[in-house]
Amino acid sequence: MAARIHVGAGAATALSTFNSKKLVAPPSRTNLPARSSKRYIVAAAGSDGSKKSLLRVRHSQKLIANAAVATKAETSATTGTGHELLLFEALQEGLEEEMDRDPHVCVMGEDVGHYGGSYKVTKGLADKFGDLRVLDTPICENAFTGMGIGAAMTGLRPVIEGMNMGFLLLAFNQISNNCGMLHYTSGGQFTIPVVIRGPGGVGRQLGAEHSQRLESYFQSIPGIQMVACSTPYNAKGLMKAAIRSENPVILFEHVLLYNLKEKIPDEEYICNLEEAEMVRPGEHITILTYSRMRYHVMQAAKTLVNKGYDPEVIDIRSLKPFDLHTIGNSVKKTHRVLIVEECMRTGGIGASLTAAINENFHDYLDAPVMCLSSQDVPTPYAGTLEEWTVVQPAQIVTAVEQLCQ
Amino acid sequence: MALSRLSLRSNPFLKPSTTSIRRHVSTDTTPITIETAVPFESHLCDAPSRSVVTSSSEILSFFRDMARMRRTEIAADSLYKAKMIRGFCHLYDGQEALAVGMEAAITKKDAIITSYRDHCTFLGRGGELVEAFSELMGRKRGCSNGKGGSMHFYKKDACFYGGHGIVGAQIPLGCGLAFAQKYSKEEFVTFALYGDGAANQGQLFEALNIAALWDLPAILVCENNHYGMGTATWRSAKSPAYFKRGDYVPGLKVDGMDALAVKQACKFAKEHALKNGPIVLEMDTYRYHGHSMSDPGSTYRTRDEVSGVRQVRDPIERVRKLLLSYDIATEKELKDMEKEVRKEVDDAVAQAKESPVPEPSELFTNMYVKDCGVESFGADRKELKVTLT
């Protein structure tokens, strides 16, 4: 691996020295062993509307232990000032860096090339890399997903974009049977290093068919990994990690998060695909969330802090497999879990996570795991109805109060 | 010179009587030109010539390879009935000419991808008999470590990409392979095989559109054995001229029971694909067994039809007649060859029967490539749980 990559990890383990009153938002960048005393990350919590947050990362002297990437000890104490960008630009930066680094990386999808991508994630790439590496496909998700997988069997690393994640339902057979299973059924002969990405989630009155949350449909497929990005920092990091991984990775983005603004480091970094991110450490209750709901949770957290609660917020990021290590440590500390997700109630990520927590950490729970999910309805068009479909901060506050009685 | 296939046999004066008469031996590679019996039909392109250049060693290798494939399928049939092979088992006997003819026209760097009827294609790509039988019986020695089964044979080093259970799903994969070949700028092609049943899948047309649009070196080969499981082509396709269904993509219809015609067509297709993009080949072939071992194969066709094809069009018999008429081998030599092949296959079956089943820990291997520290649960949960640091 390149020498100067540092992996941004999620779990902060030494929390006892942390003074929550001083802090606005959590250390979200370093994974530190207990002995270290230096770690400072200041991040303004991003609320749902305004997306401006400021980050300064100071590396500790100790290495970030990480199985994914070999890291070298950082000698410089501070990074540069970093640069500010929007989430879609962060994704584009990650993609461009990987395409520069490895000629096997190519992008295929509808309108990713000349049009620049319907959410501008691939803007400018076609001009830079040409038509053979940034491919405008006709509208045939089944075929071009299959083609991406076939190309991956030979060693190419396609990044397949679904213009909206919901369209990838047409490619379900290819994703489930070929993408997920070929490594296994061929006895390890073929790896499928694809990245399947696209925006999903409930947007602003896009209608039922364009507001799908596919993470629940894909989660059973053996052989794939799923990650959900939520900030420009982890978007770029996860994009890069997903491209470098030899396994098929589905990267879930959210339609409403593309314009989040954040300052990210100048130097190269990637995020661990299987790690959860500690957004705000706390003592009273563990709130597990991902993607857009993170911001609803953080908004609720402000209210909760004012009311005297101390929630620990973890952005699970890795939807398959779950980071049970980070989650477990948190549960062992707080003994109460609330899951806030945008998936539907039935068979969603929260349902699996509830089962996993109950199975593994039952002895540590003081209260039943509570899961707040979207309603089991097709997302209605009317704005008010749509608002009631997803979990709102007020409901989160109520749930925490209920659990912490 | 072009010779009619059966003329020599009938003329007693040309029969070789002593060893002083020149005899084509098995290693002789001097070119012989033979005319195919059935002309090619073409769509949007010029059909290749009916004169196929071959050699005695090649024709002998056809015979041996096809005999081996035939014996393999028959052995698989008995093993299935003896319950040593379970699940689905789709047999290729009758269609062997396709596999050997294709191999004769291409290299091992050209890719082949096919459906679930893949045993003989795997053997044609250089797969070993023991590997094939072990995989069928679910043993560790199998080509996919016993984890794939009959429908999932793969051989990466010979560019054989399987082995796919879902009808038609291999066609976009095949176009993806062709895309990767174009991307790497090497002059190789991909043969994506599918059946007459799969020819009605939407993803075929989607993939064909992309292949034609991007000029991919993809050759789509429809193995038309006239039945999509129990449904005859006239009952499933409005237009059973599968080679014409590419519409804007050129097509060629080939007698799939004639190994030499298949060779000629594949050679032509490879040249075409490298220059002009995709082409559709329709191989008119026939399977003697039913769709799979669960299908007797007699409810939708008469036994007379099957035996009729066996008498008139059998690919191995054709090659046998060729060898005898060109005096490349005698009857006895061919019979001996068949006996050798039979022994080879029986030995492989015996070896495969002895080989061990996969270890229980193999249940969890090859799920993920462990580059990012991903691990799975053990079966009894006492094993290492997911560690992510």
Interface residues (C-beta under 8 A of the other chain):
Chain A: N31 A65 N66 A67 A68 C106 L132 L135 T137 P138 C140 N142 A143 F144 T145 G146 M147 G148 I149 G150 A151 A152 M153 T154 G155 L156 N173 Q174 N177 N178 L182 H183 Y184 T185 S186 G187 G188 Q189 F190 T191 P222 G223 Q225 A241 R244 S245 E246 N247 N272 L273 E274 E275 P321 F322 D323 L324 H325 T326 N360
Chain B: A111 I113 G142 C143 S144 N145 G146 K147 G148 G149 H152 Y154 K155 K156 Y161 G162 G163 H164 G165 I166 A169 I171 P172 L173 G174 C175 G176 L177 F179 A180 Q181 K182 Y183 S184 G202 Q203 E206 A207 N209 I210 L213 W214 T365 N366 M367 Y368 V369 D371 C372 G373 V374 K385 V386 T387 L388 T389
